[in-house]
Amino acid sequence: MAGTSVTHYLNGQPNGSGTLSTSILDADGSLRVGNRDDLFTDMLGLMDDVVIYNQSLTSGQITALMNGDFGDDDLYGVLNEQDLCPGFDDNIDTDGDGVADGCDDACTPSFAATYDVLLDTVNPPQTMICQDALEPFCPLPAMLENCTSYYWQIIAKNYCGHTPGPVWSFTTTAVADLTDECDVNYFDFGLLHGGWCNVACSDANGWCNGVDMNRDGVVDILELALMAKHWL
């Protein structure tokens, strides 16, 4: 469809054309492909690869589509050779520099389109646990090892390049290891005994100096169960 002219193609070749005499209005209804709005007439045949573009296509582009080359890598409805802002739903170039407005804005340092997240036991981290995330966080791929130092980094990416963030680190501890020795033993049990039945644990006192392991405000049988589970 170009303006009010509509051409139907079959197997890559024109198969009829016409002119629309009325405007296409948004009726705030569902878009249906292969049937009418009243679900009365089904399309005869099979349907595959439905694509909607925001521009008219040339006969060569339609032939490429028939051969399986959709030519729209970011799937925003603009063919690659005409896409002035790959990866963004914006193809308006106000200043005429050959880059769409959205990608002009994307070149500012504060604009990040996607994020890569790296986590590793080596510094700098090498293992990517999330790629092209839309937010600067991602779930851990597996349980972390006890008493191990980890390094993590976020790399912000946009149309113009990428910016690595600082490398951060943390060290895991063993559950119920109250003495930070990477072992749960009699020393930890002694600390548990000293805080037993304390009902005034809070963030202000470090959850009874860490003895309230589940941070429910009291030191009770639940802490003893945790210690027994990870004993020695």
N, C-alpha and C positions, 0 to 999 in steps of 0.2 A: 504494500500500500504506500503510495507516494501522493501526498495531498489527498485529493478525492478519488484518485485513480487506483483501482484494485486489479491485480493480475493474479490468477491462479496458476500454479505450476504443478505438473505431474511428471514424475521421473526426470526432473531437471529441465523440462521444457514448458513454455507457456501453454496453458490449456483453457484459456478464456480470460476475458477482462471486462471491466465495466467501470462505471462512475457512481460514486455515492452522492445522492442528492440531499441527504440529511446529515446532521452532525451526530457523531457518536457520543452519547451522554453516559455519564456514570450513574447507573440506576441503583447503586449501593447494593448490588446483588452478587451472587457467586459467579465467578468465571467458569464456564463449562467448555470443555474441549471434547468433541466427538458426540455431542448431543445438544438438543435444544434446552432452553431454560425449563420447559415443562416436562423434560425427561421422556418425551413421546417418541422421538426418532433417534435410534442408535446408529452410529456409524457402522457401515458394513466393512469389516476387515480388522486388522490389528494396528495398534498405535505404538509408536516408539519415538523417543527423543523429541519431546515437546520443548520448543525454545521460543521465547517472546523477545523481540528486539524493539528498541525505541527509535528505530530508523528504518527507512526502506532499504532493501538489498538489491544489488545488481544481479544480473543473470549469472555472472561468473561466481558470485558468492553463493547463490542458490545451488549451483552445480557442485560447489565444494561441500555444501551442507549435505547434499544427497550422497556424496562420497564419504561422509563421516567426519569431515573437517569443519568443526563449528567455529574455529577461529576466534573464540572469545574466552581467553584463558581465565579471566577473573569472574566470568558469568554475570557481569553487570549489564549485559544487553548491548554492548558496543564492540564491534569487531576490532581485532588487535591492531590492524593497520590504521584505524581511525581513533584508537583509544589514546587520549592525551593524558590520562591519569590512571595507569594500570593499578588495580587493587582498590579503587575507590569509585563510588557511584557518582561521578562528577566528570563531565566532558565539556564544560564551558570554559573557554580560554579568553577572558576579558582583555588581558593585556597583550594578547597575540604573540606570546613568547614560545608557543608550541607545547606548553604545559598547562593543563587545566587548572582552574582556580583552586580546587581542593588540594592538588598536589603542590601548588605554590605555598599554600598554608602548611602543607605537610613538611616543608623544608625547614620550618622553624624548630629550634632545639627542643621546645617544650611539647612538640607534637609527636607522639609515638603511636604507630598503627598496631603493631604486634610486639610480642615479647618472646625471647628465648630464655629458658631458665636452666642453669647448669648447677649440678650438685655432685661433689666428689670428695674423696679422702685425700686428694693431692691439691696443691696450691700452685698455680691457678686451677680451678675445676675444669675438667675436660668432658664429663659425661652430661649430655643434654637430656633432661627429664621431661621438658615440655618445649615444643617448637611452635612458633607462630600463635602463641596464646593471645587472646583478646584482652586479658587482664594480667597484671604482673604477679601472678601466683599460679600454682598448680599443685595437684596432689602428689604426695611422695609415692614413688613407684613400688616400694616394698618397706618392710620393717628395717629400721636402722640398727646397726650393731651397738651393743653397750660399750661404754667407755672408749668411744672413738671420736676423733676430731673430724668434722666435716666442713667443707668450704663451699659456698654457694654464691652465685652471681646472676644478675639479670641483665640481658642485653636488649635494649629498646631499639626497634627497627621502624623505619618509615620509608617513604618513596625515595628519599635522597640518600639513604645509607643506614648505618647502625651506630649505636653508642653503647659501649660496655659500661656497666655500672661498677662500683667498687666490689671487691671480694670480701664477703663477710664469712665469719666462722662461728661454729658452736661445737661443744663437746657433749656427747650423750653420757648419761650415768646409768647405772643399773637400778632397776626398780627396788626399793627398800634398802638401797645402799646409803645409809644415813651418814656414814663417815667418809664418803667419796673415795673409797679404796678399791672400787671395782670388784667388790666382793661383799656378800651378805653373810655376816658371821656374828659371833657373840658380842662384839663391840656395838653392832647395830641393835642387837636385842637389848643391850643395856640401856641404850638411849630410848628405845621403845618402852622399856619398863619404867624409866624415869618420867615419861610423859603419859603414862597409862591413865585413862579415865579423865584426862583433861577435857573440859567442855568449853573452854574459852579460846579456842584456836581461831585465828583470823589472819588476813593478809598483813595486818599491822605487826604481829609477832612472828611473821614468817611461818604461819601455820604450825605454831608450837615448834619452831626451829626445824621444820621439815618432818617432824614425827607424824603429823596429821597428813598422811600420804595421799589420801583421796580428797582432802580439803573440804570435808563436810562439817568442820567445826569441832569435832570430837575425836579422841584417840580411843579406839575400841577394837572389837573383834575383827573388824574389816582390815585394820592395819596389820593385825597379827596374821590374818589369812594371806595378805600380800607378802609378808616377810617369810612365811612358811613356804609359799609357792616358789620363792627365789632363793631359798636358803642354800648357802654354800655353792 
